[in-house]
């Protein structure tokens, strides 16, 4: 999104988020077995946000600062949800609004990765990349296809290792096989097929310095424009977390504290944003792996965070060799899974046609205007759906005439 120079920072942000989120959320949360990690809704919303601002010509340092503040605000909103006791109410957000927004961000992510899938220059638009075969690189396409196939097939082989890990390994293996016949691929510098040097402490210090300078130049209008994306992110992450908690309760015959869970999630997202990490939520896959591995208390989450930290320290140099096309393949699969194909069933009944119209409206606004505008439209439509239900419903339980 922000160019090849920032690709490595994105990978580092994911690993930092995976470490900080699970440590803080497990320590303060209300669901002992829950594992918090960067998730698809966070990636989709923040990536789309960065795409929107990059299209307007905003500097990369300014966009990174806005992403940090958005994560902070979203975490603060989640803490507010928990303190206000909204943990039991947030799950009543109308499904068509959530479905439409997730489908919209899924399409946005897919379109943003087409150029990288085909090996075209990152600045190439998706429609130009599709119609210009001269820009394609068969090596990148091979890596991307290998990653996508592995992502789809891996769950059939094993669920002990997350499918994204196996898919990345498959993409990296495809890159190594291609490098055997292309010696130039063994060079890290000026190699468009890999993430590139992550940089040491000096690079991160320079990044924080740039954010500090951008913070000085930040205007109130920039902060006001972050309220809707932060609220949207907070709601989606909260719904994703509470949904995972409900499934976990059903499997373990336990009950979670929804309000305390939201407070822990918010604190985790705020801490992750402060160190430059990704936002996240309680994820189903990692939580089920923790449960099947014997996790019973919140200490299992703390150990998961410590092991993630060790992996971050030990594998930091490996990030530079991650194939860009493999990361694009992962995001495309994530985007495809965010598309709510079940919503097409709303067209089969006259009673639910309005619900499908809500989904379609959110998607169209997102693709034609932007995801920020789609967030506002979604909130307005949620109010409209609530009013429709109240008007259509009846509060008359029984009628009794005076002559009876």
Backbone torsions as a table, in degrees:
resi	resn	phi	psi	omega
1	UNK	NA	-46.5	-176.5
2	UNK	-98.2	7.2	178.4
3	UNK	105.6	162.0	-177.2
4	UNK	-59.2	-31.0	-176.9
5	UNK	-64.0	-20.7	-177.2
6	UNK	-109.5	6.0	-179.1
7	UNK	-63.3	-42.2	-179.3
8	UNK	-65.2	-36.6	178.9
9	UNK	-62.6	-32.8	176.5
10	UNK	-64.5	-42.5	177.6
11	UNK	-64.9	-41.3	178.9
12	UNK	-64.8	-39.4	178.6
13	UNK	-60.4	-38.4	177.5
14	UNK	-65.0	-41.8	-179.4
15	UNK	-70.9	-38.8	176.0
16	UNK	-63.4	-42.0	178.5
17	UNK	-62.6	-42.7	179.5
18	UNK	-61.4	-30.7	-179.5
19	UNK	-80.0	-53.5	-173.1
20	UNK	-71.2	-40.8	-176.3
21	UNK	-58.7	-49.8	-175.0
22	UNK	-70.3	-32.4	178.8
23	UNK	-66.7	-50.1	-175.3
24	UNK	-73.8	-46.9	-177.3
25	UNK	-64.7	-36.5	179.0
26	UNK	-68.6	-34.7	-178.6
27	UNK	-72.1	-32.5	-173.3
28	UNK	-113.4	-7.6	-173.5
29	UNK	-78.4	174.2	-176.6
30	UNK	-111.3	12.4	176.7
31	UNK	-127.0	103.5	-169.7
32	UNK	-57.3	-37.5	-174.1
33	UNK	-92.4	-2.9	-174.2
34	UNK	-69.8	134.4	175.9
35	UNK	-111.1	122.7	-178.4
36	UNK	-101.3	135.5	-177.8
37	UNK	-156.4	162.9	172.8
38	UNK	-54.5	138.0	-172.1
39	UNK	-132.4	170.3	-176.3
40	UNK	-59.4	-46.6	179.3
41	UNK	-58.2	-39.2	179.3
42	UNK	-66.7	-45.2	178.9
43	UNK	-60.6	-44.1	-176.3
44	UNK	-65.5	-48.4	-176.8
45	UNK	-65.6	-46.7	-177.2
46	UNK	-70.3	-37.6	177.6
47	UNK	-65.3	-43.7	178.3
48	UNK	-64.3	-37.9	176.7
49	UNK	-61.2	-45.1	178.9
50	UNK	-65.7	-39.5	177.5
51	UNK	-60.4	-43.0	-178.5
52	UNK	-61.7	-44.9	-178.5
53	UNK	-74.9	-33.4	177.2
54	UNK	-65.3	-37.0	177.8
55	UNK	-64.6	-25.7	178.0
56	UNK	-84.6	-1.7	178.3
57	UNK	87.3	17.7	180.0
58	UNK	-71.8	140.8	178.6
59	UNK	-62.4	151.6	-177.4
60	UNK	-61.6	-41.8	179.8
61	UNK	-61.3	-37.9	179.2
62	UNK	-67.1	-40.1	179.7
63	UNK	-66.2	-42.3	178.9
64	UNK	-61.0	-38.8	178.2
65	UNK	-65.9	-41.6	178.6
66	UNK	-64.3	-37.8	176.8
67	UNK	-63.3	-40.8	178.5
68	UNK	-61.6	-47.0	-178.4
69	UNK	-66.6	-36.3	177.3
70	UNK	-61.3	-43.3	177.0
71	UNK	-63.0	-40.1	177.6
72	UNK	-62.8	-46.3	-179.1
73	UNK	-65.0	-41.0	179.1
74	UNK	-62.1	-41.9	177.4
75	UNK	-64.0	-41.7	178.4
76	UNK	-63.3	-38.6	178.0
77	UNK	-64.2	-40.4	178.4
78	UNK	-63.7	-41.0	176.1
79	UNK	-61.5	-40.5	177.0
80	UNK	-62.7	-39.8	176.0
81	UNK	-57.4	-46.0	-177.9
82	UNK	-66.9	-43.4	-179.4
83	UNK	-66.1	-32.4	-179.9
84	UNK	-83.1	-3.1	179.1
85	UNK	75.7	27.8	-177.7
86	UNK	-89.6	6.0	-178.6
87	UNK	-58.4	-31.1	-179.2
88	UNK	-88.8	-12.7	-175.5
89	UNK	-100.2	-26.7	-172.6
90	UNK	-66.2	-24.2	179.8
91	UNK	-71.4	-6.6	178.8
92	UNK	-90.8	9.0	172.2
93	UNK	-56.0	129.9	-176.5
94	UNK	-53.9	130.6	-177.3
95	UNK	-60.6	-40.7	179.9
96	UNK	-58.7	-34.4	179.2
97	UNK	-67.7	-46.6	179.1
98	UNK	-64.1	-42.4	-179.8
99	UNK	-62.1	-45.9	-179.9
100	UNK	-63.2	-41.3	-178.5
101	UNK	-68.6	-43.4	179.4
102	UNK	-64.1	-39.1	177.0
103	UNK	-64.4	-37.6	-180.0
104	UNK	-65.9	-46.6	-179.4
105	UNK	-69.3	-30.7	175.4
106	UNK	-62.3	-45.8	177.3
107	UNK	-63.4	-39.4	179.5
108	UNK	-62.3	-43.4	179.3
109	UNK	-64.6	-43.6	-179.9
110	UNK	-60.2	-47.5	-179.0
111	UNK	-64.4	-34.3	-178.4
112	UNK	-71.8	-18.5	-176.8
113	UNK	-102.2	-0.4	-177.0
114	UNK	-62.2	-42.3	-179.2
115	UNK	-62.0	-41.7	179.9
116	UNK	-70.0	-34.6	176.6
117	UNK	-62.1	-38.9	-176.5
118	UNK	-88.5	-5.9	-179.8
119	UNK	82.1	12.1	177.9
120	UNK	-76.4	162.8	176.5
121	UNK	-55.7	142.2	-175.1
122	UNK	-58.2	-27.6	-178.0
123	UNK	-79.7	-4.3	-178.3
124	UNK	-72.9	133.9	177.5
125	UNK	-69.6	157.7	-174.9
126	UNK	-64.8	-38.2	-178.4
127	UNK	-72.2	-33.5	176.0
128	UNK	-70.7	-38.4	178.6
129	UNK	-62.8	-37.1	-179.3
130	UNK	-71.5	-30.2	-174.4
131	UNK	-102.0	6.7	-178.7
132	UNK	-127.3	80.5	-179.6
133	UNK	-58.9	-21.8	179.8
134	UNK	-64.8	-20.9	179.9
135	UNK	-87.8	-7.2	-174.6
136	UNK	-75.7	150.5	175.9
137	UNK	-124.5	112.3	-174.5
138	UNK	-62.7	-25.7	179.2
139	UNK	-68.5	-44.3	177.5
140	UNK	-64.0	-39.6	179.7
141	UNK	-64.4	-38.5	178.3
142	UNK	-63.3	-44.0	179.5
143	UNK	-64.5	-43.0	-178.5
144	UNK	-64.5	-45.1	-180.0
145	UNK	-63.2	-41.9	178.2
146	UNK	-60.2	-43.4	-179.4
147	UNK	-65.0	-44.5	-178.9
148	UNK	-63.6	-44.7	179.7
149	UNK	-62.1	-43.4	179.5
150	UNK	-64.0	-37.9	179.6
151	UNK	-63.4	-37.0	-178.1
152	UNK	-80.4	-32.4	-174.0
153	UNK	-91.8	-27.0	-173.6
154	UNK	-53.8	-42.9	-179.5
155	UNK	-60.6	-22.0	178.6
156	UNK	-75.7	-24.1	-179.3
157	UNK	-86.8	-49.6	-177.7
158	UNK	-157.0	149.0	175.0
159	UNK	-115.3	3.0	178.2
160	UNK	-74.0	-29.0	176.6
161	UNK	-112.0	126.6	-179.3
162	UNK	-55.3	140.0	-178.4
163	UNK	-58.0	-39.7	178.4
164	UNK	-59.3	-34.6	178.5
165	UNK	-65.3	-47.1	179.1
166	UNK	-64.3	-37.1	179.7
167	UNK	-66.3	-41.7	177.2
168	UNK	-63.6	-39.9	177.7
169	UNK	-63.4	-39.6	178.4
170	UNK	-64.9	-41.6	177.4
171	UNK	-64.8	-40.5	178.0
172	UNK	-65.6	-38.5	177.5
173	UNK	-64.6	-40.3	176.9
174	UNK	-61.7	-38.8	177.8
175	UNK	-63.6	-42.4	-180.0
176	UNK	-63.5	-40.2	178.1
177	UNK	-63.1	-42.6	178.2
178	UNK	-66.0	-33.7	-178.8
179	UNK	-67.3	-23.6	178.4
180	UNK	-62.1	-31.2	179.3
181	UNK	-100.8	-2.2	-179.9
182	UNK	-135.5	90.9	-177.3
183	UNK	-56.5	-25.7	-178.8
184	UNK	-64.5	-21.8	-178.8
185	UNK	-74.5	-9.7	177.6
186	UNK	-82.7	-5.3	177.3
187	UNK	-93.0	136.9	-177.9
188	UNK	-86.2	-37.9	-177.3
189	UNK	-73.0	140.3	176.8
190	UNK	55.8	34.8	178.6
191	UNK	-106.6	106.7	-175.2
192	UNK	-72.7	-9.6	-176.1
193	UNK	-89.1	-10.6	-178.7
194	UNK	-122.8	166.5	-178.6
195	UNK	-61.4	-43.3	179.9
196	UNK	99.6	176.3	-176.1
197	UNK	-55.8	132.1	178.7
198	UNK	-76.2	-34.4	-177.5
199	UNK	93.3	151.9	-178.8
200	UNK	-92.8	-155.9	-178.5
201	UNK	-62.6	-33.3	179.7
202	UNK	-63.4	-38.1	179.8
203	UNK	-66.2	-40.2	179.0
204	UNK	-70.3	-35.5	176.5
205	UNK	-63.3	-40.6	177.4
206	UNK	-64.9	-37.5	178.4
207	UNK	-62.8	-44.1	179.2
208	UNK	-66.7	-34.0	176.8
209	UNK	-64.1	-42.5	177.9
210	UNK	-62.7	-39.1	178.5
211	UNK	-66.3	-37.0	177.5
212	UNK	-63.4	-42.4	177.3
213	UNK	-65.8	-38.1	177.5
214	UNK	-67.0	-33.5	178.8
215	UNK	-64.7	-35.9	178.7
216	UNK	-64.5	-37.3	-177.4
217	UNK	-87.6	1.8	-178.1
218	UNK	-68.4	137.4	-179.4
219	UNK	-109.0	160.8	-178.9
220	UNK	-61.6	-34.4	179.9
221	UNK	-63.3	-31.8	176.9
222	UNK	-65.7	-42.4	179.9
223	UNK	-66.9	-39.9	179.5
224	UNK	-62.7	-33.5	179.6
225	UNK	-74.0	-8.5	-179.9
226	UNK	-92.2	-10.8	-173.9
227	UNK	-63.9	-48.0	-178.5
228	UNK	-66.7	-46.8	176.6
229	UNK	-60.3	-39.2	180.0
230	UNK	-66.1	-41.8	178.1
231	UNK	-64.4	-42.7	178.4
232	UNK	-61.3	-46.0	-179.8
233	UNK	-62.3	-42.9	-179.6
234	UNK	-62.1	-42.8	-179.4
235	UNK	-65.8	-46.3	-178.5
236	UNK	-63.8	-43.5	180.0
237	UNK	-66.4	-36.9	179.1
238	UNK	-67.0	-43.9	178.4
239	UNK	-62.6	-43.5	179.8
240	UNK	-61.4	-41.9	179.9
241	UNK	-66.7	-49.1	-177.5
242	UNK	-65.4	-32.4	176.1
243	UNK	-63.7	-43.6	177.4
244	UNK	-63.0	-39.5	179.6
245	UNK	-63.8	-39.0	179.2
246	UNK	-63.5	-44.1	177.6
247	UNK	-63.5	-41.2	179.3
248	UNK	-63.4	-40.4	177.3
249	UNK	-61.7	-41.7	-179.0
250	UNK	-65.5	-33.8	-177.7
251	UNK	-80.3	-29.6	-175.6
252	UNK	-108.4	-1.6	-177.9
253	UNK	54.8	46.0	178.5
254	UNK	-126.1	177.6	178.0
255	UNK	-132.6	132.7	179.4
256	UNK	-96.8	160.1	174.9
257	UNK	-94.3	100.6	-172.5
258	UNK	-62.9	-40.4	-178.2
259	UNK	-68.6	-43.0	177.3
260	UNK	-66.4	-34.2	176.8
261	UNK	-61.0	-44.3	179.3
262	UNK	-65.5	-37.1	177.3
263	UNK	-63.0	-44.6	178.0
264	UNK	-63.8	-40.4	177.6
265	UNK	-63.1	-42.8	179.8
266	UNK	-64.3	-42.5	178.3
267	UNK	-64.3	-38.3	177.4
268	UNK	-63.9	-43.4	179.6
269	UNK	-67.3	-36.0	177.1
270	UNK	-67.0	-43.3	178.9
271	UNK	-64.8	-40.3	179.2
272	UNK	-63.9	-41.9	179.5
273	UNK	-64.2	-36.4	-177.9
274	UNK	-64.7	-30.9	179.5
275	UNK	-98.0	6.2	178.5
276	UNK	86.3	22.5	-179.6
277	UNK	-96.9	170.9	180.0
278	UNK	-76.6	153.8	169.9
279	UNK	-79.6	161.8	-177.9
280	UNK	-162.5	-172.5	-177.5
281	UNK	-150.6	174.0	174.0
282	UNK	-68.4	115.7	-171.9
283	UNK	-99.9	142.1	-176.3
284	UNK	-67.7	-47.2	-175.4
285	UNK	-60.4	-53.0	-178.5
286	UNK	-64.2	-36.4	179.6
287	UNK	-66.2	-41.5	178.9
288	UNK	-67.4	-36.6	175.5
289	UNK	-63.1	-42.0	178.2
290	UNK	-62.8	-42.2	-179.9
291	UNK	-66.0	-45.6	-179.3
292	UNK	-68.7	-21.2	179.0
293	UNK	-87.2	-0.8	176.5
294	UNK	103.5	9.2	179.2
295	UNK	-66.0	131.0	-178.0
296	UNK	-126.9	-29.0	-175.7
297	UNK	-123.7	178.6	-179.9
298	UNK	-69.2	-14.3	177.0
299	UNK	-64.4	-27.4	177.7
300	UNK	-63.5	-37.0	176.4
301	UNK	-69.0	-37.8	178.6
302	UNK	-64.3	-41.8	177.7
303	UNK	-66.0	-36.4	176.9
304	UNK	-61.1	-40.7	177.8
305	UNK	-65.8	-39.6	179.2
306	UNK	-66.1	-41.3	177.8
307	UNK	-66.8	-35.5	176.3
308	UNK	-63.8	-37.7	177.6
309	UNK	-64.8	-42.5	177.5
310	UNK	-62.5	-40.8	178.1
311	UNK	-63.7	-37.9	179.7
312	UNK	-63.8	-42.3	-179.4
313	UNK	-69.5	-41.5	-174.7
314	UNK	-77.4	-31.3	-173.0
315	UNK	-106.8	12.5	-178.1
316	UNK	-57.7	-40.4	-178.7
317	UNK	-70.2	-24.3	-178.8
318	UNK	-71.5	-25.9	-177.9
319	UNK	-57.7	-32.7	-177.5
320	UNK	-62.5	-25.9	-176.4
321	UNK	-97.1	6.9	177.0
322	UNK	-66.7	128.2	178.5
323	UNK	-68.4	133.2	179.1
324	UNK	-62.4	-39.1	179.9
325	UNK	-65.2	-31.4	177.6
326	UNK	-67.6	-42.8	176.9
327	UNK	-63.5	-38.8	177.7
328	UNK	-64.5	-39.5	177.8
329	UNK	-62.1	-40.6	177.0
330	UNK	-61.2	-44.6	-178.2
331	UNK	-66.1	-35.4	178.5
332	UNK	-64.6	-42.6	177.9
333	UNK	-63.7	-41.8	176.8
334	UNK	-59.9	-44.2	179.2
335	UNK	-63.0	-40.9	178.9
336	UNK	-63.9	-38.4	-179.7
337	UNK	-72.5	-19.3	177.8
338	UNK	-80.9	-15.9	178.3
339	UNK	-71.3	122.9	-176.9
340	UNK	-88.5	87.6	-179.9
341	UNK	-72.0	-22.2	178.6
342	UNK	-66.4	-21.3	-178.5
343	UNK	-67.1	-16.1	177.5
344	UNK	-64.1	-21.0	178.5
345	UNK	-67.4	-18.8	178.5
346	UNK	-64.6	-21.3	179.7
347	UNK	-74.4	-13.5	-175.1
348	UNK	-81.8	-10.9	-176.4
349	UNK	-132.7	141.0	179.0
350	UNK	-68.9	-25.8	-179.3
351	UNK	-71.7	-23.6	-176.5
352	UNK	-111.5	6.8	-178.6
353	UNK	-64.7	-32.6	178.5
354	UNK	-68.2	-35.0	176.5
355	UNK	-63.0	-40.8	177.0
356	UNK	-66.8	-35.6	177.6
357	UNK	-62.4	-35.7	176.9
358	UNK	-63.8	-46.6	179.0
359	UNK	-59.8	-47.5	-178.9
360	UNK	-63.2	-37.7	179.7
361	UNK	-64.0	-45.9	179.7
362	UNK	-61.4	-42.4	-179.6
363	UNK	-64.6	-46.1	-178.2
364	UNK	-64.8	-41.5	177.9
365	UNK	-63.1	-40.8	-179.6
366	UNK	-63.6	-42.8	-176.7
367	UNK	-78.2	-29.2	-176.8
368	UNK	-93.5	-35.9	-177.6
369	UNK	-108.8	-53.4	-178.8
370	UNK	153.7	161.9	-177.3
371	UNK	-70.3	-28.9	177.8
372	UNK	-65.0	-44.4	176.8
373	UNK	-64.3	-36.5	178.4
374	UNK	-64.8	-33.8	177.1
375	UNK	-62.7	-46.6	178.3
376	UNK	-62.7	-42.2	178.4
377	UNK	-63.1	-38.4	179.1
378	UNK	-63.4	-41.3	179.0
379	UNK	-64.5	-43.0	178.4
380	UNK	-63.6	-40.8	179.0
381	UNK	-67.7	-33.9	176.4
382	UNK	-62.2	-41.1	176.5
383	UNK	-63.2	-41.6	179.0
384	UNK	-63.4	-41.2	178.3
385	UNK	-64.6	-39.1	178.5
386	UNK	-63.0	-44.7	179.4
387	UNK	-64.4	-37.5	179.1
388	UNK	-62.4	-43.3	-179.8
389	UNK	-65.1	-37.4	-179.5
390	UNK	-70.0	-38.1	-179.6
391	UNK	-72.3	-40.2	-177.3
392	UNK	-73.3	-27.7	-178.8
393	UNK	-76.5	168.2	179.5
394	UNK	-126.7	145.3	177.4
395	UNK	-108.1	3.5	179.0
396	UNK	-83.3	116.0	179.5
397	UNK	-87.5	-43.1	-178.7
398	UNK	-157.1	144.5	177.4
399	UNK	-106.7	136.7	178.0
400	UNK	-132.8	120.6	179.1
401	UNK	-79.7	150.3	-179.0
402	UNK	-66.3	-22.8	-178.5
403	UNK	-85.2	-5.1	-176.5
404	UNK	-84.6	NA	NA
